[in-house]
Amino acid sequence: MVPVSGRMDMKSLIIEQLGQTEILLPALIGDGLAANDRVKVRLSVLQAAARHARDPAGTSFDLTNECRAADIDPMAMEQLVKSASAMMGERMTAPGLSELATAIGDDVATMARAAKAGDETAGRSALERLAAIQAAAAPEAMDTFSLAQVSTLTGLADGGGDSLHRLVMDLHKSLNRLSAAHAEEDVAGARVYGLMPDDRPAVESFMRGVASTRKLKFDHPGLATIAARSGARLSIQNDIGETDAHVVVIAVEPNAVTVTYTDVHLARAKFFTRLFRDFPVQWSGLDRKSADGLNDGDAFYLVTGRIPADSGKQRDEFLEAIGASLVFLIDWNKARKVLRTWISKADAVVVLDWAARHRFGHRGFLELGGSDLVASAVHHATPQRIGFGERLDHALGRAAAVDFLETVLRVSSEALQEGGSVRLARDRIEADLVRHLQRVDSMLLAIVVRQSGLAREIATGIAQFIAHLRAGKPFDSLALAKRAQRIEEKADRIAIEARQEIRRFNADPVIAHIVDKIEEAIDELEQAAFISSLLPHDIAATALGHLSALCAAAISGAEAAAAGIAAAADIPDGQRIDSEDALAAVDRLIEAEHRGDAAERAITAIVLRGEFDLKSALSILELARAVERATDRFAGFGHLLRSRVLAELST
């Protein structure tokens, strides 16, 4: 007889390696009974082929219905029978005869494995009998059998000896006994076997979790649950529906719950354990295991978590959490690969974790197109701002990109759950992307607020110097100049960084002009502080009064600039009052410029009409003109701010 392959599917093999065969038993019993149906038909085909070889004219194929009932191709079997022919030495041959013998051996091995799962001793004995029968009935050549071998395989041995037919009969009886002892029930949608009354609440809790998130898998297969009692332990296994090595088995004992999880993806295994960070689970290390025949390679990772369950409430809450988490593992790696084309690998996991914790998941995102969904939003909403192939965290910044993609997953899930319009979902995603880009602009405008504060600091220092001169108090004007220089250098660095960010985000060019204007105002004020350090201390009181008014205008301009730009930064959030505040600040900027012009002219008139020495006259005029030019720059800033606000209001 041809050797038996006896191959198990990888998920079953891994569950067996984990010591959880009680979960496999119901399925193995079903497989064994199906194999019993097949092997009986195949043995009948083998007998029919032997009869045809002896008497080609007197044999017809009449096993069509039996083949179909056992899910065997009747046409192939009929062809095998009709092609069987006799050979010398009481032998026969037929194309496919060796393949038929292999299938018979596989069927018997399947029955023996099922019997072994329920009764180790009986199953092992059956496998030993099968091996002995194989050795005694080894084929002479490919597709060739002696007619005596056929009789040995298909009949009962004389004198009570062993035979394949007798082994099949014994295994069938054993499987029927196991099937009766493990009758299937349904508990909250789970297939359960041999449960005790106290097991039902645990299964119901797990299934309550599965049911709470099942809808988030949409049309993807998976999440079927089997539960079985074995000794002092209740075992629950869920078919996540992923790769061969993707297995989760939960063992419920009187005082603890143990979760055993295997995965070919290390990152997903880590993700799974983090989903239970609110529970006091003690996790083992992620061990790398190997098994021949895995579809995704020859290695997988295993992690075990154990949590004390001193009360039914603790146990049930944890079981419900496990059940609810499993849907977030389906297509997880696929979603991670899509997300990491737009953000970093680490942030892709952050987004998936957020979607799981908030019960949105990622399957809706994949159903609506995944990467194409995001690319479409970029193309329609902001083709000039985000280049082809550019990552979102480069275009929006890390936090904004993560927030946007979380919104994408949320909107996708909500749209599919609610049966809403896919077009509307895409529109919502595009609108959210536009809002994030506007917030990038707002972030850049916030830099200008810092610049305005630095301008005010210099203007205030000059005003204090003038106030001290008017009061006849000493003042360290050199320290004022040095401090103004340091502030100006700091402002330059801020401006350089702002321009880099503007280029990186491809932001509104008006923002760059606004940055330039405020930087120019700071330069003028720094120059004014330098001149202040050269100013004589015996300046006429009338000139000092107008210089004081001029400084007040500059301070007012800096304050109005800061208030206006801060209000403009909030306009994308939809607050109409912010636009009104920004436009009011523009009016104050223009008014400050007018006051500055008037004060500068008054100073010019005093100097030119008065009796001032050359040094005093030049220093007073240069100081006044520098401060007045700063107010002019603030006014130019105001005109740009108005353009920006009106553009925002028109969109």
Secondary structure, 3 states (H helix, E strand, C coil): CCCCCCCCCHHHHHHHHCCCHHHHHHHHHHHHHHHHHHHHHHHHHHHHHHHHHHCHHHCCCCCHHHHHHCCCCHHHHHHHHHHCEEECCCEEECCCHHHHHHHHHHHHHHHHHHHHHHCHHHHHHHHHHHHHHHHHCCCCECCEEEHHHHHHHHCCCHHHCCCHHHHHHHHHHHHHHHHHHCCEEEECCEEEECCCCCHHHHHHHHHHHHHHHHHHHCCCCCCEEEEEEECCEEEEEEECCCCCCCEEEEEEECCEEEEEEEECCHHHHHHHHHCCCCCCCEECCCEEEECCCCCCCCEEEEEEEEEECCCHHHHHHHHHHHHHHHHHHCCHHHHHHHHCCCCCHHHHHHHHHHHHHCCCCCHHHHHCCCHHHHHHHHHHHCCCCCCCCCCHHHHHCHHHHHHHHHHHHHHHHHHHHHCCCHHHHHHHHHHHHHHHHHHHHHHHHHHHHHHHHHHHHHHHHHHHHHHHHHHCCCCCHHHHHHHHHHHHHHHHHHHHHHHHHHHHHCCCHHHHHHHHHHHHHHHHHHHHHHHHCCCCCCCCHHHHHHHHHHHHHHHHHHHHHHHHHHHHHCHHHCCHHHHHHHHHHHHHHHHHHHHHHHHHHHHHHHHHHCCCCHHHHHHHHHHHHHHHHHHHHHHHHHHHHHHHHHHHHHC
